[in-house]
């Protein structure tokens, strides 16, 4: 029996590129688009595409959108779930490669890394590279997991990980929260090289350094005050 | 403490006391089913009324505590209370965030749309 692979795409105001991103995935996966209360024409852009379309009534953040997608995928009987960015940064060809690693290595979750191949990390803009290196250390100190990359949104997980992970961080701090939960719930994981395409569009839409400080505060609040 | 403390109310003392009493009554109505909040608020208001009525009292307490001026004591108490209030309210806000997220999520999952998906899946299975 073939695995039911669900690709979850959280999206907020990505109406310009979302159609192209979804079409680049082909027809072999079940796509779940979680529209995080976009105010642009996202809904119209994907109306005729063969996907599941879920919409948050108010904007909650990427972490919340991912969790909504994961809850839905679990309910629909997904065997494997892929986290995929809406802005076209991720490479669809990586999905099958990551799924193979997931199965061959018998792990619960495969995390994408931009720091395992020289070509990949040279493609990262210089300032972001620096930020990611700092974030990696912060992540390591907070979670005890010393990965080569931080805040890489490309992940592939099996059903066990899907059941175990429950994101409470609604916004961007979910990336650190996932690592915390991997450790706490004793999930087996592995990093795998991935190439991120930094277009002008994705860079404008992407996180800024101020966002990194917000993420750090969110992580601290969630860890110590909830 | 001096034995000759005057309990006669000046107009401003009277006004402040009435204002604090009104706030106390309003807060009792506001914090329905929250005994701890009510007691906390009433305690603050009563302390306020006592301090307004007997201005020498905060000075006396401050002296005994080694704070210095009575105004400083009131300021420290207010500052601490203010921070506590922010923490309590923020926690409450986080709880509301969780509830709102759950509602929005359930709603999104319940109302999903899947144009053409089932047809395509059926074709692939053939």
Interface residues (C-beta under 8 A of the other chain):
Chain A: X27 X30 X34 X47 X48 X49 X50 X51 X52 X53 X54 X55 X56 X57 X58 X60 X64 X67 X68 X71 X72 X75 X168 X170 X221 X225 X226
Chain B: X91 X94 X97 X98 X100 X101 X104 X105 X107 X108 X109 X111 X112 X113 X114 X115 X116 X117 X119 X120 X121 X124
